Amino acid sequence: MPEPDSQEPINTVATLVERYATGKRDFSRAELGNADLQGVNLKGSDLSYADLSEANLSDANLRGTDLSFTDLSQANLNNADLRGALLISANLRLANLAGANLEKADYDHNTHFPQDFDPVKAGLQIKQR
């Protein structure tokens, strides 16, 4: 039986969903590039430093999720709920943010957004260091 605190890498959607269902919330450094996470509920999770590049996160509940230093380049975040999320130094280059709710999400000067995306207009708040 594995130790309760042992952190095995998260590299499948099934493992992520299963661990979330059992109350786990620390998924930092998960490797889920190209994963289909459409409609998944990961509210309040720690996905900092994760690879979610090209992942399908459309309609996902990422409210209050820590996505600091996460690679979300080319991710589909269409209609995702990112209210209150931490996007500090996240890479959102070429991400689809159409319909995403980013109200009161935090970002900094190192957060990379898609070209022509206006974080202030989208309701994000900048954090100064």
Phi and psi in degrees as GROMACS dihedral restraints (atoms count N, CA, C in turn):
[ dihedral_restraints ]
;  ai    aj    ak    al  type     phi  dphi    fc
    3     4     5     6     1   -69.7    20    10
    4     5     6     7     1   152.9    20    10
    6     7     8     9     1   -64.4    20    10
    7     8     9    10     1   142.2    20    10
    9    10    11    12     1   -61.4    20    10
   10    11    12    13     1   -28.4    20    10
   12    13    14    15     1   -94.6    20    10
   13    14    15    16     1    -1.0    20    10
   15    16    17    18     1   -66.8    20    10
   16    17    18    19     1   131.3    20    10
   18    19    20    21     1  -106.2    20    10
   19    20    21    22     1    94.8    20    10
   21    22    23    24     1   -83.2    20    10
   22    23    24    25     1   146.6    20    10
   24    25    26    27     1   -62.9    20    10
   25    26    27    28     1   139.5    20    10
   27    28    29    30     1   -90.9    20    10
   28    29    30    31     1   115.0    20    10
   30    31    32    33     1  -135.9    20    10
   31    32    33    34     1    11.8    20    10
   33    34    35    36     1  -135.8    20    10
   34    35    36    37     1   148.8    20    10
   36    37    38    39     1   -62.1    20    10
   37    38    39    40     1   -40.4    20    10
   39    40    41    42     1   -59.1    20    10
   40    41    42    43     1   -43.9    20    10
   42    43    44    45     1   -63.7    20    10
   43    44    45    46     1   -44.3    20    10
   45    46    47    48     1   -59.8    20    10
   46    47    48    49     1   -50.7    20    10
   48    49    50    51     1   -64.4    20    10
   49    50    51    52     1   -41.3    20    10
   51    52    53    54     1   -63.2    20    10
   52    53    54    55     1   -45.7    20    10
   54    55    56    57     1   -68.1    20    10
   55    56    57    58     1   -36.8    20    10
   57    58    59    60     1   -62.4    20    10
   58    59    60    61     1   -42.0    20    10
   60    61    62    63     1   -63.5    20    10
   61    62    63    64     1   -26.8    20    10
   63    64    65    66     1   -91.0    20    10
   64    65    66    67     1     7.1    20    10
   66    67    68    69     1    98.9    20    10
   67    68    69    70     1    -1.9    20    10
   69    70    71    72     1   -71.8    20    10
   70    71    72    73     1   146.1    20    10
   72    73    74    75     1  -133.6    20    10
   73    74    75    76     1    -8.2    20    10
   75    76    77    78     1   -93.6    20    10
   76    77    78    79     1   103.2    20    10
   78    79    80    81     1  -122.0    20    10
   79    80    81    82     1    28.6    20    10
   81    82    83    84     1   -60.1    20    10
   82    83    84    85     1   144.8    20    10
   84    85    86    87     1    66.6    20    10
   85    86    87    88     1    19.5    20    10
   87    88    89    90     1   -60.9    20    10
   88    89    90    91     1   146.9    20    10
   90    91    92    93     1  -115.2    20    10
   91    92    93    94     1    89.5    20    10
   93    94    95    96     1  -128.7    20    10
   94    95    96    97     1    36.6    20    10
   96    97    98    99     1   -59.9    20    10
   97    98    99   100     1   137.4    20    10
   99   100   101   102     1    68.8    20    10
  100   101   102   103     1     8.1    20    10
  102   103   104   105     1   -72.0    20    10
  103   104   105   106     1   148.9    20    10
  105   106   107   108     1   -95.8    20    10
  106   107   108   109     1   100.4    20    10
  108   109   110   111     1  -115.6    20    10
  109   110   111   112     1    28.3    20    10
  111   112   113   114     1   -58.3    20    10
  112   113   114   115     1   126.5    20    10
  114   115   116   117     1    74.6    20    10
  115   116   117   118     1     6.0    20    10
  117   118   119   120     1   -70.7    20    10
  118   119   120   121     1   148.4    20    10
  120   121   122   123     1  -104.7    20    10
  121   122   123   124     1   108.6    20    10
  123   124   125   126     1  -124.8    20    10
  124   125   126   127     1    29.8    20    10
  126   127   128   129     1   -51.8    20    10
  127   128   129   130     1   129.6    20    10
  129   130   131   132     1    75.6    20    10
  130   131   132   133     1    13.9    20    10
  132   133   134   135     1   -84.7    20    10
  133   134   135   136     1   163.4    20    10
  135   136   137   138     1  -105.8    20    10
  136   137   138   139     1   104.9    20    10
  138   139   140   141     1  -114.7    20    10
  139   140   141   142     1    27.4    20    10
  141   142   143   144     1   -63.2    20    10
  142   143   144   145     1   145.7    20    10
  144   145   146   147     1    62.7    20    10
  145   146   147   148     1    16.7    20    10
  147   148   149   150     1   -82.9    20    10
  148   149   150   151     1   158.6    20    10
  150   151   152   153     1  -102.6    20    10
  151   152   153   154     1   104.9    20    10
  153   154   155   156     1  -120.0    20    10
  154   155   156   157     1    26.0    20    10
  156   157   158   159     1   -62.4    20    10
  157   158   159   160     1   135.0    20    10
  159   160   161   162     1    62.3    20    10
  160   161   162   163     1    14.3    20    10
  162   163   164   165     1   -75.8    20    10
  163   164   165   166     1   150.0    20    10
  165   166   167   168     1   -94.0    20    10
  166   167   168   169     1   104.2    20    10
  168   169   170   171     1  -115.2    20    10
  169   170   171   172     1    23.8    20    10
  171   172   173   174     1   -63.3    20    10
  172   173   174   175     1   139.2    20    10
  174   175   176   177     1    62.5    20    10
  175   176   177   178     1    13.7    20    10
  177   178   179   180     1   -76.4    20    10
  178   179   180   181     1   148.7    20    10
  180   181   182   183     1   -96.6    20    10
  181   182   183   184     1   101.0    20    10
  183   184   185   186     1  -115.6    20    10
  184   185   186   187     1    27.1    20    10
  186   187   188   189     1   -62.9    20    10
  187   188   189   190     1   127.1    20    10
  189   190   191   192     1    70.4    20    10
  190   191   192   193     1    12.7    20    10
  192   193   194   195     1   -80.8    20    10
  193   194   195   196     1   140.6    20    10
  195   196   197   198     1   -86.1    20    10
  196   197   198   199     1   108.2    20    10
  198   199   200   201     1  -113.5    20    10
  199   200   201   202     1    25.1    20    10
  201   202   203   204     1   -62.2    20    10
  202   203   204   205     1   133.8    20    10
  204   205   206   207     1    62.7    20    10
  205   206   207   208     1    18.8    20    10
  207   208   209   210     1   -87.3    20    10
  208   209   210   211     1   141.6    20    10
  210   211   212   213     1   -89.0    20    10
  211   212   213   214     1   104.9    20    10
  213   214   215   216     1  -113.8    20    10
  214   215   216   217     1    22.3    20    10
  216   217   218   219     1   -61.8    20    10
  217   218   219   220     1   132.1    20    10
  219   220   221   222     1    63.9    20    10
  220   221   222   223     1    15.1    20    10
  222   223   224   225     1   -75.0    20    10
  223   224   225   226     1   150.5    20    10
  225   226   227   228     1   -96.4    20    10
  226   227   228   229     1   105.8    20    10
  228   229   230   231     1  -111.3    20    10
  229   230   231   232     1    25.7    20    10
  231   232   233   234     1   -56.6    20    10
  232   233   234   235     1   122.8    20    10
  234   235   236   237     1    60.9    20    10
  235   236   237   238     1    19.8    20    10
  237   238   239   240     1   -75.7    20    10
  238   239   240   241     1   148.6    20    10
  240   241   242   243     1   -96.1    20    10
  241   242   243   244     1   106.1    20    10
  243   244   245   246     1  -116.5    20    10
  244   245   246   247     1    22.3    20    10
  246   247   248   249     1   -59.0    20    10
  247   248   249   250     1   128.0    20    10
  249   250   251   252     1    72.7    20    10
  250   251   252   253     1     8.7    20    10
  252   253   254   255     1   -70.9    20    10
  253   254   255   256     1   156.1    20    10
  255   256   257   258     1   -99.4    20    10
  256   257   258   259     1   116.9    20    10
  258   259   260   261     1  -116.9    20    10
  259   260   261   262     1    32.6    20    10
  261   262   263   264     1   -64.6    20    10
  262   263   264   265     1   120.7    20    10
  264   265   266   267     1    57.6    20    10
  265   266   267   268     1    24.1    20    10
  267   268   269   270     1   -77.5    20    10
  268   269   270   271     1   151.7    20    10
  270   271   272   273     1  -103.3    20    10
  271   272   273   274     1   106.3    20    10
  273   274   275   276     1  -112.8    20    10
  274   275   276   277     1    22.4    20    10
  276   277   278   279     1   -59.2    20    10
  277   278   279   280     1   132.6    20    10
  279   280   281   282     1    62.0    20    10
  280   281   282   283     1    14.8    20    10
  282   283   284   285     1   -75.1    20    10
  283   284   285   286     1   149.0    20    10
  285   286   287   288     1   -91.2    20    10
  286   287   288   289     1   108.5    20    10
  288   289   290   291     1  -108.3    20    10
  289   290   291   292     1    15.6    20    10
  291   292   293   294     1   -60.7    20    10
  292   293   294   295     1   123.0    20    10
  294   295   296   297     1    77.3    20    10
  295   296   297   298     1    -0.6    20    10
  297   298   299   300     1   -69.8    20    10
  298   299   300   301     1   139.6    20    10
  300   301   302   303     1   -95.9    20    10
  301   302   303   304     1   106.8    20    10
  303   304   305   306     1  -109.8    20    10
  304   305   306   307     1    16.6    20    10
  306   307   308   309     1   -56.3    20    10
  307   308   309   310     1   126.8    20    10
  309   310   311   312     1    61.6    20    10
  310   311   312   313     1    19.3    20    10
  312   313   314   315     1   -75.2    20    10
  313   314   315   316     1   148.2    20    10
  315   316   317   318     1  -101.8    20    10
  316   317   318   319     1   139.2    20    10
  318   319   320   321     1  -140.6    20    10
  319   320   321   322     1   170.9    20    10
  321   322   323   324     1  -133.9    20    10
  322   323   324   325     1  -176.1    20    10
  324   325   326   327     1   -66.6    20    10
  325   326   327   328     1   -13.7    20    10
  327   328   329   330     1   -96.4    20    10
  328   329   330   331     1     1.5    20    10
  330   331   332   333     1   -78.6    20    10
  331   332   333   334     1   131.8    20    10
  333   334   335   336     1  -106.3    20    10
  334   335   336   337     1   119.1    20    10
  336   337   338   339     1  -104.5    20    10
  337   338   339   340     1   164.8    20    10
  339   340   341   342     1   -60.8    20    10
  340   341   342   343     1   153.7    20    10
  342   343   344   345     1   -57.2    20    10
  343   344   345   346     1   139.5    20    10
  345   346   347   348     1    69.3    20    10
  346   347   348   349     1    12.5    20    10
  348   349   350   351     1   -88.9    20    10
  349   350   351   352     1   131.5    20    10
  351   352   353   354     1  -108.5    20    10
  352   353   354   355     1   102.3    20    10
  354   355   356   357     1   -62.4    20    10
  355   356   357   358     1   -35.1    20    10
  357   358   359   360     1   -67.0    20    10
  358   359   360   361     1   -44.0    20    10
  360   361   362   363     1   -63.0    20    10
  361   362   363   364     1   -30.5    20    10
  363   364   365   366     1   -81.4    20    10
  364   365   366   367     1    -3.8    20    10
  366   367   368   369     1    93.7    20    10
  367   368   369   370     1    10.2    20    10
  369   370   371   372     1   -78.5    20    10
  370   371   372   373     1   159.5    20    10
  372   373   374   375     1  -123.1    20    10
  373   374   375   376     1   134.4    20    10
  375   376   377   378     1   -84.2    20    10
  376   377   378   379     1   140.2    20    10
  378   379   380   381     1  -107.2    20    10
  379   380   381   382     1   125.5    20    10
  381   382   383   384     1   -90.7    20    10
  382   383   384   385     1   145.7    20    10
